[in-house]
Amino acid sequence: MLTARSLNPALEDPLLDTMNFLNEVTARYPDAISFAPGRPHDAFFDVRASLAALDVYTEHASQSDPLRRSPDQVLGAIAQYGRTKGIITGLVRTMLRHDEGIDVDEESIVVTVGAQEAMMLVLATVLRPGEDVLLVADPTYIGISGIARVLGLGLVPVSTGPSGLDLADLERRIAAVRAEGKQPKMLYVIPDFSNPHGTSLARAARSRLLELSRTHDFLILEDNAYGLFAYDLERLPTLKALDRDRRVVYVGTFSKILYPGLRVGFLIADQAVALPGGHTGLLADEIAKVKSMTSVNTSSINQAIVGGLLLEHSGTFLPYIREKCAFYGRNRDALVASLSRHFPDAARSGISWNVPSGGFFLTLTLPFEVTGALLLESARDFGVLWVPMRYFYLGPGGGDQIRLAFSYLTPAEIEEGVARLARLLAPKLHERRET
Ligand SMILES: Cc1ncc(COP(=O)(O)O)c(C=O)c1O
């Protein structure tokens, strides 16, 4: 019989146990109000309308087809195995120019099975296990630390503060990795509305980070899953939009803009690669070789749906998501208002929270350690779920924080959820004030 010990060692990682615990608690208390999942709200999933976009795509592809195939013939071709880099790279390129100010060659784009596959492909292509190290902003999205572990890659956490990555700590970590004879090859970072903290990297820090990537010679893996979901300020330029030296590999997704069930994301890898024989290749092509050995190609049907929607919206999703941004922004406001209402004494009680200017997440800081037992009590006795921030950390930290996702609830549910949270915490805060 197989034993767990004989399987991939990543499966023994405590991270997986904590996630199992969270999933178990969620499954056991299905009626609890849940601030746990960072999911887009399903009120926005207009699946039937999106299926009609398939026809928009095939019609368009037929009209511009050099072989003069009919829409039905195009549809038949889509049903076949497809181009590894994807069939909508041109449309994604147009969208990136409109929506992100990113101007890249179509050939440097690979359409992937969500951002998750994009990250896996980048790590599997760029990093050599045992020699190269992935630096990660800590705390981080579990999908990146998880896949790095599955691939047997070394991970080094870099501290974060109220405005994201701590650049001084980054330099210290790079020096320490080099002192051990390893290469800090790549840094993973979510500069906009990060998961889990909800923080964003300031404009000046973005330029400084790009400068550091040149001086210390590392690549940046920029994950921009939430960038379009900005609620207050002008959006800041992505690292990729500022990247003049091709230091940034960029990952995006349609999961939050459209819906996650599509499983369509993409990456940009416009770095030159010196190949044997004195030739120069493109990192996107090397990544495509790895993709051809894993998922072969991203579902062409699903790509065509995304492509049709992009065509319907003239190559930009900015107006399309305006209503969603208004909804999520209202939820953010509702959460902040509920927290202020239910914790009127916050400063004296040692409670604080950030007000993220976009994305799906807010961090609540408490004056005591948050344990799995507290989460269990919260779900069982108070009917409210959340995630201990500790779960997202590689190094120490986050012990006194929780992540509240505000994307998946209505304002009324948010109000009730915070009321329940306040009832859970009241005796603990009182106890602490008395001592
Ligand atoms: C920061 C971040 N990156 C990537 C993903 C995964 O996106 P996808 O559904 O495209 O795989 C998520 C999903 O929650 C996320 O929060």
The ligand as an ORCA input file, in Angstrom:
! r2SCAN-3c Opt
* xyz 0 1
  C      -3.309     36.596     -5.519
  C      -3.955     35.524     -6.329
  N      -3.330     35.043     -7.414
  C      -3.878     34.071     -8.151
  C      -5.089     33.518     -7.840
  C      -5.619     32.369     -8.660
  O      -6.295     32.804     -9.744
  P      -6.867     31.793    -10.845
  O      -8.285     31.513    -10.491
  O      -6.736     32.559    -12.103
  O      -6.021     30.560    -10.848
  C      -5.792     33.990     -6.727
  C      -7.088     33.391     -6.366
  O      -7.708     33.645     -5.395
  C      -5.200     35.012     -5.944
  O      -5.795     35.479     -4.843
*
